[in-house]
């Protein structure tokens, strides 16, 4: 679980857009940049080189949740 206060101040380092927490995948998702940043041992890894690209389906899914 990620602290809600932390989540409220974190933004995507690429687009500066807000992030969505995905507890089941342990990721922070940015729809604007189509990137998902991993959370390892409870720590968000906010590096573009560590992020994975969202699929088109994932992007549409997360966009609908905004």
Predicted model as a PDB file, atoms N, CA, C, CB and O in Angstrom, pLDDT in the B-factor column:
MODEL        1                                                                  
ATOM      1  N   UNK A   1       0.849  -1.189   0.000  1.00 75.00           N  
ATOM      2  CA  UNK A   1       0.000   0.000   0.000  1.00 75.00           C  
ATOM      3  C   UNK A   1       0.884   1.237   0.000  1.00 75.00           C  
ATOM      4  CB  UNK A   1      -0.960   0.006   1.224  1.00 75.00           C  
ATOM      5  O   UNK A   1       1.868   1.314   0.735  1.00 75.00           O  
ATOM      6  N   UNK A   2       0.523   2.191  -0.824  1.00 84.00           N  
ATOM      7  CA  UNK A   2       1.283   3.437  -0.896  1.00 84.00           C  
ATOM      8  C   UNK A   2       0.524   4.528  -0.132  1.00 84.00           C  
ATOM      9  CB  UNK A   2       1.526   3.862  -2.383  1.00 84.00           C  
ATOM     10  O   UNK A   2      -0.703   4.598  -0.184  1.00 84.00           O  
ATOM     11  N   UNK A   3       1.253   5.350   0.554  1.00 86.00           N  
ATOM     12  CA  UNK A   3       0.669   6.425   1.341  1.00 86.00           C  
ATOM     13  C   UNK A   3      -0.055   7.415   0.427  1.00 86.00           C  
ATOM     14  CB  UNK A   3       1.756   7.144   2.166  1.00 86.00           C  
ATOM     15  O   UNK A   3       0.515   7.877  -0.562  1.00 86.00           O  
ATOM     16  N   UNK A   4      -1.293   7.739   0.752  1.00 88.00           N  
ATOM     17  CA  UNK A   4      -2.097   8.649  -0.075  1.00 88.00           C  
ATOM     18  C   UNK A   4      -1.503  10.050  -0.139  1.00 88.00           C  
ATOM     19  CB  UNK A   4      -3.515   8.726   0.462  1.00 88.00           C  
ATOM     20  O   UNK A   4      -1.635  10.735  -1.154  1.00 88.00           O  
ATOM     21  N   UNK A   5      -0.858  10.472   0.922  1.00 92.00           N  
ATOM     22  CA  UNK A   5      -0.216  11.789   0.934  1.00 92.00           C  
ATOM     23  C   UNK A   5       0.926  11.825  -0.081  1.00 92.00           C  
ATOM     24  CB  UNK A   5       0.310  12.131   2.353  1.00 92.00           C  
ATOM     25  O   UNK A   5       1.087  12.800  -0.814  1.00 92.00           O  
ATOM     26  N   UNK A   6       1.712  10.751  -0.113  1.00 89.00           N  
ATOM     27  CA  UNK A   6       2.796  10.643  -1.080  1.00 89.00           C  
ATOM     28  C   UNK A   6       2.236  10.612  -2.503  1.00 89.00           C  
ATOM     29  CB  UNK A   6       3.641   9.384  -0.805  1.00 89.00           C  
ATOM     30  O   UNK A   6       2.743  11.300  -3.388  1.00 89.00           O  
ATOM     31  N   UNK A   7       1.205   9.823  -2.715  1.00 89.00           N  
ATOM     32  CA  UNK A   7       0.595   9.721  -4.041  1.00 89.00           C  
ATOM     33  C   UNK A   7       0.069  11.070  -4.526  1.00 89.00           C  
ATOM     34  CB  UNK A   7      -0.538   8.699  -4.021  1.00 89.00           C  
ATOM     35  O   UNK A   7       0.110  11.357  -5.722  1.00 89.00           O  
ATOM     36  N   UNK A   8      -0.416  11.883  -3.621  1.00 91.00           N  
ATOM     37  CA  UNK A   8      -0.968  13.186  -4.012  1.00 91.00           C  
ATOM     38  C   UNK A   8       0.097  14.174  -4.487  1.00 91.00           C  
ATOM     39  CB  UNK A   8      -1.720  13.788  -2.851  1.00 91.00           C  
ATOM     40  O   UNK A   8      -0.220  15.134  -5.189  1.00 91.00           O  
ATOM     41  N   UNK A   9       1.362  13.946  -4.109  1.00 94.00           N  
ATOM     42  CA  UNK A   9       2.411  14.881  -4.536  1.00 94.00           C  
ATOM     43  C   UNK A   9       3.288  14.332  -5.661  1.00 94.00           C  
ATOM     44  CB  UNK A   9       3.281  15.239  -3.358  1.00 94.00           C  
ATOM     45  O   UNK A   9       3.992  15.087  -6.332  1.00 94.00           O  
ATOM     46  N   UNK A  10       3.242  13.009  -5.864  1.00 95.00           N  
ATOM     47  CA  UNK A  10       4.036  12.421  -6.945  1.00 95.00           C  
ATOM     48  C   UNK A  10       3.406  12.710  -8.306  1.00 95.00           C  
ATOM     49  CB  UNK A  10       4.178  10.905  -6.741  1.00 95.00           C  
ATOM     50  O   UNK A  10       2.185  12.673  -8.457  1.00 95.00           O  
ATOM     51  N   UNK A  11       4.243  12.995  -9.278  1.00 96.00           N  
ATOM     52  CA  UNK A  11       3.794  13.163 -10.658  1.00 96.00           C  
ATOM     53  C   UNK A  11       4.751  12.400 -11.572  1.00 96.00           C  
ATOM     54  CB  UNK A  11       3.725  14.681 -11.053  1.00 96.00           C  
ATOM     55  O   UNK A  11       5.860  12.045 -11.174  1.00 96.00           O  
ATOM     56  N   UNK A  12       4.312  12.160 -12.775  1.00 97.00           N  
ATOM     57  CA  UNK A  12       5.154  11.486 -13.756  1.00 97.00           C  
ATOM     58  C   UNK A  12       6.346  12.381 -14.081  1.00 97.00           C  
ATOM     59  CB  UNK A  12       4.348  11.141 -15.044  1.00 97.00           C  
ATOM     60  O   UNK A  12       6.157  13.559 -14.383  1.00 97.00           O  
ATOM     61  N   UNK A  13       7.564  11.855 -14.029  1.00 97.00           N  
ATOM     62  CA  UNK A  13       8.738  12.676 -14.337  1.00 97.00           C  
ATOM     63  C   UNK A  13       8.827  13.067 -15.815  1.00 97.00           C  
ATOM     64  CB  UNK A  13       9.993  11.937 -13.937  1.00 97.00           C  
ATOM     65  O   UNK A  13       9.553  13.998 -16.162  1.00 97.00           O  
ATOM     66  N   UNK A  14       8.108  12.376 -16.673  1.00 97.00           N  
ATOM     67  CA  UNK A  14       8.136  12.668 -18.112  1.00 97.00           C  
ATOM     68  C   UNK A  14       7.110  13.743 -18.470  1.00 97.00           C  
ATOM     69  CB  UNK A  14       7.866  11.387 -18.927  1.00 97.00           C  
ATOM     70  O   UNK A  14       7.449  14.749 -19.094  1.00 97.00           O  
ATOM     71  N   UNK A  15       5.846  13.525 -18.070  1.00 97.00           N  
ATOM     72  CA  UNK A  15       4.769  14.434 -18.480  1.00 97.00           C  
ATOM     73  C   UNK A  15       4.326  15.404 -17.387  1.00 97.00           C  
ATOM     74  CB  UNK A  15       3.586  13.635 -18.931  1.00 97.00           C  
ATOM     75  O   UNK A  15       3.616  16.370 -17.666  1.00 97.00           O  
ATOM     76  N   UNK A  16       4.735  15.155 -16.161  1.00 97.00           N  
ATOM     77  CA  UNK A  16       4.322  15.940 -14.988  1.00 97.00           C  
ATOM     78  C   UNK A  16       2.829  15.779 -14.685  1.00 97.00           C  
ATOM     79  CB  UNK A  16       4.646  17.422 -15.207  1.00 97.00           C  
ATOM     80  O   UNK A  16       2.246  16.589 -13.964  1.00 97.00           O  
ATOM     81  N   UNK A  17       2.223  14.740 -15.233  1.00 96.00           N  
ATOM     82  CA  UNK A  17       0.800  14.450 -15.015  1.00 96.00           C  
ATOM     83  C   UNK A  17       0.628  13.616 -13.747  1.00 96.00           C  
ATOM     84  CB  UNK A  17       0.193  13.707 -16.240  1.00 96.00           C  
ATOM     85  O   UNK A  17       1.582  12.994 -13.281  1.00 96.00           O  
ATOM     86  N   UNK A  18      -0.588  13.598 -13.183  1.00 94.00           N  
ATOM     87  CA  UNK A  18      -0.835  12.788 -11.980  1.00 94.00           C  
ATOM     88  C   UNK A  18      -0.737  11.292 -12.279  1.00 94.00           C  
ATOM     89  CB  UNK A  18      -2.219  13.110 -11.397  1.00 94.00           C  
ATOM     90  O   UNK A  18      -0.812  10.857 -13.428  1.00 94.00           O  
ATOM     91  N   UNK A  19      -0.567  10.531 -11.213  1.00 95.00           N  
ATOM     92  CA  UNK A  19      -0.395   9.085 -11.330  1.00 95.00           C  
ATOM     93  C   UNK A  19      -1.563   8.349 -10.680  1.00 95.00           C  
ATOM     94  CB  UNK A  19       0.932   8.647 -10.690  1.00 95.00           C  
ATOM     95  O   UNK A  19      -2.187   8.848  -9.743  1.00 95.00           O  
ATOM     96  N   UNK A  20      -1.845   7.159 -11.192  1.00 94.00           N  
ATOM     97  CA  UNK A  20      -2.858   6.285 -10.607  1.00 94.00           C  
ATOM     98  C   UNK A  20      -2.150   5.084  -9.986  1.00 94.00           C  
ATOM     99  CB  UNK A  20      -3.909   5.830 -11.679  1.00 94.00           C  
ATOM    100  O   UNK A  20      -1.297   4.460 -10.616  1.00 94.00           O  
ATOM    101  N   UNK A  21      -2.511   4.772  -8.756  1.00 94.00           N  
ATOM    102  CA  UNK A  21      -1.910   3.640  -8.058  1.00 94.00           C  
ATOM    103  C   UNK A  21      -2.666   2.369  -8.411  1.00 94.00           C  
ATOM    104  CB  UNK A  21      -1.910   3.867  -6.528  1.00 94.00           C  
ATOM    105  O   UNK A  21      -3.889   2.311  -8.290  1.00 94.00           O  
ATOM    106  N   UNK A  22      -1.934   1.354  -8.848  1.00 94.00           N  
ATOM    107  CA  UNK A  22      -2.505   0.049  -9.164  1.00 94.00           C  
ATOM    108  C   UNK A  22      -1.938  -0.967  -8.179  1.00 94.00           C  
ATOM    109  CB  UNK A  22      -2.200  -0.367 -10.646  1.00 94.00           C  
ATOM    110  O   UNK A  22      -0.849  -1.508  -8.370  1.00 94.00           O  
ATOM    111  N   UNK A  23      -2.703  -1.207  -7.126  1.00 93.00           N  
ATOM    112  CA  UNK A  23      -2.222  -2.054  -6.032  1.00 93.00           C  
ATOM    113  C   UNK A  23      -1.938  -3.477  -6.500  1.00 93.00           C  
ATOM    114  CB  UNK A  23      -3.240  -2.078  -4.898  1.00 93.00           C  
ATOM    115  O   UNK A  23      -0.938  -4.066  -6.091  1.00 93.00           O  
ATOM    116  N   UNK A  24      -2.792  -4.038  -7.343  1.00 94.00           N  
ATOM    117  CA  UNK A  24      -2.610  -5.424  -7.774  1.00 94.00           C  
ATOM    118  C   UNK A  24      -1.329  -5.634  -8.574  1.00 94.00           C  
ATOM    119  CB  UNK A  24      -3.794  -5.859  -8.598  1.00 94.00           C  
ATOM    120  O   UNK A  24      -0.733  -6.710  -8.516  1.00 94.00           O  
ATOM    121  N   UNK A  25      -0.899  -4.614  -9.323  1.00 95.00           N  
ATOM    122  CA  UNK A  25       0.328  -4.720 -10.127  1.00 95.00           C  
ATOM    123  C   UNK A  25       1.526  -4.039  -9.468  1.00 95.00           C  
ATOM    124  CB  UNK A  25       0.100  -4.116 -11.501  1.00 95.00           C  
ATOM    125  O   UNK A  25       2.651  -4.129  -9.959  1.00 95.00           O  
ATOM    126  N   UNK A  26       1.270  -3.353  -8.343  1.00 96.00           N  
ATOM    127  CA  UNK A  26       2.316  -2.589  -7.658  1.00 96.00           C  
ATOM    128  C   UNK A  26       3.014  -1.638  -8.629  1.00 96.00           C  
ATOM    129  CB  UNK A  26       3.343  -3.539  -7.014  1.00 96.00           C  
ATOM    130  O   UNK A  26       4.228  -1.686  -8.823  1.00 96.00           O  
ATOM    131  N   UNK A  27       2.186  -0.762  -9.236  1.00 96.00           N  
ATOM    132  CA  UNK A  27       2.670   0.220 -10.211  1.00 96.00           C  
ATOM    133  C   UNK A  27       1.970   1.555 -10.008  1.00 96.00           C  
ATOM    134  CB  UNK A  27       2.449  -0.284 -11.652  1.00 96.00           C  
ATOM    135  O   UNK A  27       0.871   1.629  -9.459  1.00 96.00           O  
ATOM    136  N   UNK A  28       2.635   2.597 -10.463  1.00 97.00           N  
ATOM    137  CA  UNK A  28       2.036   3.919 -10.582  1.00 97.00           C  
ATOM    138  C   UNK A  28       1.909   4.185 -12.078  1.00 97.00           C  
ATOM    139  CB  UNK A  28       2.899   5.040  -9.847  1.00 97.00           C  
ATOM    140  O   UNK A  28       2.902   4.164 -12.805  1.00 97.00           O  
ATOM    141  N   UNK A  29       0.695   4.434 -12.529  1.00 97.00           N  
ATOM    142  CA  UNK A  29       0.400   4.552 -13.948  1.00 97.00           C  
ATOM    143  C   UNK A  29       0.174   6.008 -14.334  1.00 97.00           C  
ATOM    144  CB  UNK A  29      -0.824   3.711 -14.311  1.00 97.00           C  
ATOM    145  O   UNK A  29      -0.528   6.751 -13.648  1.00 97.00           O  
ATOM    146  N   UNK A  30       0.789   6.398 -15.449  1.00 97.00           N  
ATOM    147  CA  UNK A  30       0.574   7.723 -16.032  1.00 97.00           C  
ATOM    148  C   UNK A  30      -0.041   7.537 -17.412  1.00 97.00           C  
ATOM    149  CB  UNK A  30       1.914   8.540 -16.114  1.00 97.00           C  
ATOM    150  O   UNK A  30       0.606   7.020 -18.323  1.00 97.00           O  
ATOM    151  N   UNK A  31      -1.286   7.957 -17.561  1.00 96.00           N  
ATOM    152  CA  UNK A  31      -1.977   7.840 -18.848  1.00 96.00           C  
ATOM    153  C   UNK A  31      -1.369   8.802 -19.857  1.00 96.00           C  
ATOM    154  CB  UNK A  31      -3.488   8.114 -18.688  1.00 96.00           C  
ATOM    155  O   UNK A  31      -1.248   8.457 -21.033  1.00 96.00           O  
ATOM    156  N   UNK A  32      -0.990   9.983 -19.433  1.00 96.00           N  
ATOM    157  CA  UNK A  32      -0.466  11.008 -20.344  1.00 96.00           C  
ATOM    158  C   UNK A  32       0.798  10.559 -21.069  1.00 96.00           C  
ATOM    159  CB  UNK A  32      -0.180  12.282 -19.579  1.00 96.00           C  
ATOM    160  O   UNK A  32       0.964  10.843 -22.255  1.00 96.00           O  
ATOM    161  N   UNK A  33       1.679   9.869 -20.377  1.00 97.00           N  
ATOM    162  CA  UNK A  33       2.921   9.415 -21.000  1.00 97.00           C  
ATOM    163  C   UNK A  33       2.884   7.938 -21.383  1.00 97.00           C  
ATOM    164  CB  UNK A  33       4.082   9.665 -20.067  1.00 97.00           C  
ATOM    165  O   UNK A  33       3.829   7.421 -21.980  1.00 97.00           O  
ATOM    166  N   UNK A  34       1.793   7.264 -21.039  1.00 97.00           N  
ATOM    167  CA  UNK A  34       1.625   5.822 -21.308  1.00 97.00           C  
ATOM    168  C   UNK A  34       2.700   4.976 -20.641  1.00 97.00           C  
ATOM    169  CB  UNK A  34       1.642   5.564 -22.806  1.00 97.00           C  
ATOM    170  O   UNK A  34       3.183   4.001 -21.217  1.00 97.00           O  
ATOM    171  N   UNK A  35       3.070   5.357 -19.421  1.00 98.00           N  
ATOM    172  CA  UNK A  35       4.102   4.634 -18.689  1.00 98.00           C  
ATOM    173  C   UNK A  35       3.560   4.127 -17.345  1.00 98.00           C  
ATOM    174  CB  UNK A  35       5.331   5.537 -18.468  1.00 98.00           C  
ATOM    175  O   UNK A  35       2.686   4.743 -16.735  1.00 98.00           O  
ATOM    176  N   UNK A  36       4.102   2.994 -16.906  1.00 98.00           N  
ATOM    177  CA  UNK A  36       3.779   2.432 -15.596  1.00 98.00           C  
ATOM    178  C   UNK A  36       5.086   2.258 -14.831  1.00 98.00           C  
ATOM    179  CB  UNK A  36       3.006   1.065 -15.725  1.00 98.00           C  
ATOM    180  O   UNK A  36       5.979   1.525 -15.258  1.00 98.00           O  
ATOM    181  N   UNK A  37       5.182   2.939 -13.702  1.00 98.00           N  
ATOM    182  CA  UNK A  37       6.389   2.908 -12.876  1.00 98.00           C  
ATOM    183  C   UNK A  37       6.238   1.854 -11.786  1.00 98.00           C  
ATOM    184  CB  UNK A  37       6.668   4.301 -12.250  1.00 98.00           C  
ATOM    185  O   UNK A  37       5.214   1.819 -11.104  1.00 98.00           O  
ATOM    186  N   UNK A  38       7.233   1.000 -11.612  1.00 98.00           N  
ATOM    187  CA  UNK A  38       7.126  -0.056 -10.601  1.00 98.00           C  
ATOM    188  C   UNK A  38       7.281   0.477  -9.184  1.00 98.00           C  
ATOM    189  CB  UNK A  38       8.166  -1.124 -10.854  1.00 98.00           C  
ATOM    190  O   UNK A  38       7.905   1.511  -8.945  1.00 98.00           O  
ATOM    191  N   UNK A  39       6.691  -0.267  -8.255  1.00 96.00           N  
ATOM    192  CA  UNK A  39       6.886  -0.011  -6.827  1.00 96.00           C  
ATOM    193  C   UNK A  39       7.599  -1.242  -6.287  1.00 96.00           C  
ATOM    194  CB  UNK A  39       5.509   0.268  -6.062  1.00 96.00           C  
ATOM    195  O   UNK A  39       7.061  -2.348  -6.320  1.00 96.00           O  
ATOM    196  N   UNK A  40       8.808  -1.038  -5.792  1.00 95.00           N  
ATOM    197  CA  UNK A  40       9.616  -2.150  -5.279  1.00 95.00           C  
ATOM    198  C   UNK A  40       9.861  -1.958  -3.787  1.00 95.00           C  
ATOM    199  CB  UNK A  40      10.966  -2.256  -6.044  1.00 95.00           C  
ATOM    200  O   UNK A  40      10.368  -0.923  -3.354  1.00 95.00           O  
ATOM    201  N   UNK A  41       9.500  -2.957  -3.023  1.00 93.00           N  
ATOM    202  CA  UNK A  41       9.654  -2.910  -1.558  1.00 93.00           C  
ATOM    203  C   UNK A  41       9.007  -1.656  -0.971  1.00 93.00           C  
ATOM    204  CB  UNK A  41      11.146  -2.957  -1.173  1.00 93.00           C  
ATOM    205  O   UNK A  41       9.525  -1.056  -0.028  1.00 93.00           O  
ATOM    206  N   UNK A  42       7.869  -1.274  -1.545  1.00 89.00           N  
ATOM    207  CA  UNK A  42       7.127  -0.120  -1.056  1.00 89.00           C  
ATOM    208  C   UNK A  42       7.653   1.225  -1.524  1.00 89.00           C  
ATOM    209  CB  UNK A  42       7.119  -0.139   0.411  1.00 89.00           C  
ATOM    210  O   UNK A  42       7.156   2.265  -1.093  1.00 89.00           O  
ATOM    211  N   UNK A  43       8.657   1.223  -2.404  1.00 91.00           N  
ATOM    212  CA  UNK A  43       9.268   2.470  -2.878  1.00 91.00           C  
ATOM    213  C   UNK A  43       9.008   2.645  -4.375  1.00 91.00           C  
ATOM    214  CB  UNK A  43      10.794   2.478  -2.588  1.00 91.00           C  
ATOM    215  O   UNK A  43       9.391   1.788  -5.171  1.00 91.00           O  
ATOM    216  N   UNK A  44       8.359   3.751  -4.767  1.00 94.00           N  
ATOM    217  CA  UNK A  44       8.137   4.001  -6.196  1.00 94.00           C  
ATOM    218  C   UNK A  44       9.463   4.266  -6.915  1.00 94.00           C  
ATOM    219  CB  UNK A  44       7.177   5.198  -6.392  1.00 94.00           C  
ATOM    220  O   UNK A  44      10.269   5.080  -6.463  1.00 94.00           O  
ATOM    221  N   UNK A  45       9.679   3.585  -8.016  1.00 97.00           N  
ATOM    222  CA  UNK A  45      10.882   3.776  -8.827  1.00 97.00           C  
ATOM    223  C   UNK A  45      10.491   4.694  -9.981  1.00 97.00           C  
ATOM    224  CB  UNK A  45      11.472   2.393  -9.351  1.00 97.00           C  
ATOM    225  O   UNK A  45       9.965   4.244 -10.999  1.00 97.00           O  
ATOM    226  N   UNK A  46      10.754   5.978  -9.806  1.00 97.00           N  
ATOM    227  CA  UNK A  46      10.269   6.998 -10.739  1.00 97.00           C  
ATOM    228  C   UNK A  46      11.309   7.332 -11.810  1.00 97.00           C  
ATOM    229  CB  UNK A  46       9.887   8.266  -9.977  1.00 97.00           C  
ATOM    230  O   UNK A  46      11.614   8.501 -12.050  1.00 97.00           O  
ATOM    231  N   UNK A  47      11.842   6.308 -12.439  1.00 97.00           N  
ATOM    232  CA  UNK A  47      12.821   6.481 -13.505  1.00 97.00           C  
ATOM    233  C   UNK A  47      12.203   6.025 -14.817  1.00 97.00           C  
ATOM    234  CB  UNK A  47      14.127   5.693 -13.204  1.00 97.00           C  
ATOM    235  O   UNK A  47      11.629   4.938 -14.890  1.00 97.00           O  
ATOM    236  N   UNK A  48      12.313   6.838 -15.842  1.00 96.00           N  
ATOM    237  CA  UNK A  48      11.744   6.491 -17.139  1.00 96.00           C  
ATOM    238  C   UNK A  48      12.328   5.181 -17.659  1.00 96.00           C  
ATOM    239  CB  UNK A  48      11.990   7.616 -18.148  1.00 96.00           C  
ATOM    240  O   UNK A  48      11.626   4.395 -18.295  1.00 96.00           O  
ATOM    241  N   UNK A  49      13.603   4.947 -17.392  1.00 97.00           N  
ATOM    242  CA  UNK A  49      14.254   3.723 -17.875  1.00 97.00           C  
ATOM    243  C   UNK A  49      13.735   2.461 -17.183  1.00 97.00           C  
ATOM    244  CB  UNK A  49      15.753   3.826 -17.673  1.00 97.00           C  
ATOM    245  O   UNK A  49      13.896   1.362 -17.712  1.00 97.00           O  
ATOM    246  N   UNK A  50      13.117   2.603 -16.014  1.00 97.00           N  
ATOM    247  CA  UNK A  50      12.559   1.464 -15.279  1.00 97.00           C  
ATOM    248  C   UNK A  50      11.076   1.253 -15.568  1.00 97.00           C  
ATOM    249  CB  UNK A  50      12.763   1.660 -13.790  1.00 97.00           C  
ATOM    250  O   UNK A  50      10.521   0.212 -15.217  1.00 97.00           O  
ATOM    251  N   UNK A  51      10.433   2.226 -16.200  1.00 98.00           N  
ATOM    252  CA  UNK A  51       8.998   2.151 -16.472  1.00 98.00           C  
ATOM    253  C   UNK A  51       8.724   1.253 -17.673  1.00 98.00           C  
ATOM    254  CB  UNK A  51       8.421   3.556 -16.717  1.00 98.00           C  
ATOM    255  O   UNK A  51       9.561   1.087 -18.560  1.00 98.00           O  
ATOM    256  N   UNK A  52       7.530   0.685 -17.670  1.00 98.00           N  
ATOM    257  CA  UNK A  52       7.119  -0.097 -18.837  1.00 98.00           C  
ATOM    258  C   UNK A  52       6.059   0.689 -19.608  1.00 98.00           C  
ATOM    259  CB  UNK A  52       6.574  -1.502 -18.412  1.00 98.00           C  
ATOM    260  O   UNK A  52       5.330   1.503 -19.040  1.00 98.00           O  
ATOM    261  N   UNK A  53       5.992   0.431 -20.886  1.00 98.00           N  
ATOM    262  CA  UNK A  53       5.024   1.092 -21.766  1.00 98.00           C  
ATOM    263  C   UNK A  53       3.656   0.429 -21.586  1.00 98.00           C  
ATOM    264  CB  UNK A  53       5.484   1.022 -23.265  1.00 98.00           C  
ATOM    265  O   UNK A  53       3.552  -0.797 -21.560  1.00 98.00           O  
ATOM    266  N   UNK A  54       2.614   1.246 -21.464  1.00 97.00           N  
ATOM    267  CA  UNK A  54       1.256   0.716 -21.377  1.00 97.00           C  
ATOM    268  C   UNK A  54       0.791   0.249 -22.753  1.00 97.00           C  
ATOM    269  CB  UNK A  54       0.289   1.778 -20.810  1.00 97.00           C  
ATOM    270  O   UNK A  54       1.151   0.835 -23.773  1.00 97.00           O  
ATOM    271  N   UNK A  55      -0.007  -0.805 -22.769  1.00 96.00           N  
ATOM    272  CA  UNK A  55      -0.631  -1.226 -24.021  1.00 96.00           C  
ATOM    273  C   UNK A  55      -1.788  -0.280 -24.317  1.00 96.00           C  
ATOM    274  CB  UNK A  55      -1.122  -2.714 -23.946  1.00 96.00           C  
ATOM    275  O   UNK A  55      -2.225   0.469 -23.443  1.00 96.00           O  
ATOM    276  N   UNK A  56      -2.275  -0.318 -25.531  1.00 95.00           N  
ATOM    277  CA  UNK A  56      -3.417   0.519 -25.915  1.00 95.00           C  
ATOM    278  C   UNK A  56      -4.624   0.196 -25.044  1.00 95.00           C  
ATOM    279  CB  UNK A  56      -3.765   0.319 -27.409  1.00 95.00           C  
ATOM    280  O   UNK A  56      -5.343   1.100 -24.618  1.00 95.00           O  
ATOM    281  N   UNK A  57      -4.849  -1.082 -24.780  1.00 95.00           N  
ATOM    282  CA  UNK A  57      -5.985  -1.502 -23.954  1.00 95.00           C  
ATOM    283  C   UNK A  57      -5.855  -0.979 -22.522  1.00 95.00           C  
ATOM    284  CB  UNK A  57      -6.098  -3.033 -23.944  1.00 95.00           C  
ATOM    285  O   UNK A  57      -6.823  -0.497 -21.933  1.00 95.00           O  
ATOM    286  N   UNK A  58      -4.641  -1.083 -21.976  1.00 94.00           N  
ATOM    287  CA  UNK A  58      -4.414  -0.578 -20.623  1.00 94.00           C  
ATOM    288  C   UNK A  58      -4.641   0.922 -20.559  1.00 94.00           C  
ATOM    289  CB  UNK A  58      -3.000  -0.916 -20.154  1.00 94.00           C  
ATOM    290  O   UNK A  58      -5.263   1.420 -19.620  1.00 94.00           O  
ATOM    291  N   UNK A  59      -4.142   1.637 -21.545  1.00 93.00           N  
ATOM    292  CA  UNK A  59      -4.276   3.097 -21.570  1.00 93.00           C  
ATOM    293  C   UNK A  59      -5.754   3.491 -21.581  1.00 93.00           C  
ATOM    294  CB  UNK A  59      -3.549   3.692 -22.804  1.00 93.00           C  
ATOM    295  O   UNK A  59      -6.163   4.388 -20.843  1.00 93.00           O  
ATOM    296  N   UNK A  60      -6.547   2.829 -22.409  1.00 92.00           N  
ATOM    297  CA  UNK A  60      -7.991   3.117 -22.463  1.00 92.00           C  
ATOM    298  C   UNK A  60      -8.671   2.776 -21.138  1.00 92.00           C  
ATOM    299  CB  UNK A  60      -8.656   2.328 -23.611  1.00 92.00           C  
ATOM    300  O   UNK A  60      -9.539   3.514 -20.673  1.00 92.00           O  
ATOM    301  N   UNK A  61      -8.278   1.670 -20.541  1.00 91.00           N  
ATOM    302  CA  UNK A  61      -8.835   1.258 -19.258  1.00 91.00           C  
ATOM    303  C   UNK A  61      -8.560   2.315 -18.187  1.00 91.00           C  
ATOM    304  CB  UNK A  61      -8.254  -0.101 -18.830  1.00 91.00           C  
ATOM    305  O   UNK A  61      -9.477   2.745 -17.488  1.00 91.00           O  
ATOM    306  N   UNK A  62      -7.317   2.725 -18.062  1.00 88.00           N  
ATOM    307  CA  UNK A  62      -6.949   3.715 -17.044  1.00 88.00           C  
ATOM    308  C   UNK A  62      -7.535   5.084 -17.343  1.00 88.00           C  
ATOM    309  CB  UNK A  62      -5.438   3.821 -16.936  1.00 88.00           C  
ATOM    310  O   UNK A  62      -7.890   5.821 -16.424  1.00 88.00           O  
ATOM    311  N   UNK A  63      -7.638   5.430 -18.612  1.00 89.00           N  
ATOM    312  CA  UNK A  63      -8.241   6.713 -18.986  1.00 89.00           C  
ATOM    313  C   UNK A  63      -9.697   6.765 -18.520  1.00 89.00           C  
ATOM    314  CB  UNK A  63      -8.156   6.931 -20.522  1.00 89.00           C  
ATOM    315  O   UNK A  63     -10.168   7.808 -18.066  1.00 89.00           O  
ATOM    316  N   UNK A  64     -10.399   5.658 -18.629  1.00 89.00           N  
ATOM    317  CA  UNK A  64     -11.802   5.618 -18.218  1.00 89.00           C  
ATOM    318  C   UNK A  64     -11.960   5.738 -16.709  1.00 89.00           C  
ATOM    319  CB  UNK A  64     -12.450   4.334 -18.699  1.00 89.00           C  
ATOM    320  O   UNK A  64     -13.033   6.108 -16.233  1.00 89.00           O  
ATOM    321  N   UNK A  65     -10.911   5.433 -15.946  1.00 81.00           N  
ATOM    322  CA  UNK A  65     -10.948   5.530 -14.486  1.00 81.00           C  
ATOM    323  C   UNK A  65     -10.635   6.918 -13.958  1.00 81.00           C  
ATOM    324  CB  UNK A  65      -9.987   4.558 -13.895  1.00 81.00           C  
ATOM    325  O   UNK A  65     -10.795   7.171 -12.763  1.00 81.00           O  
ATOM    326  N   UNK A  66     -10.193   7.823 -14.823  1.00 76.00           N  
ATOM    327  CA  UNK A  66      -9.802   9.166 -14.360  1.00 76.00           C  
ATOM    328  C   UNK A  66     -11.008   9.994 -14.005  1.00 76.00           C  
ATOM    329  CB  UNK A  66      -8.983   9.889 -15.420  1.00 76.00           C  
ATOM    330  O   UNK A  66     -10.867  11.147 -13.598  1.00 76.00           O  
TER     331      UNK A  66                                                      
ENDMDL                                                                          
END                                                                             
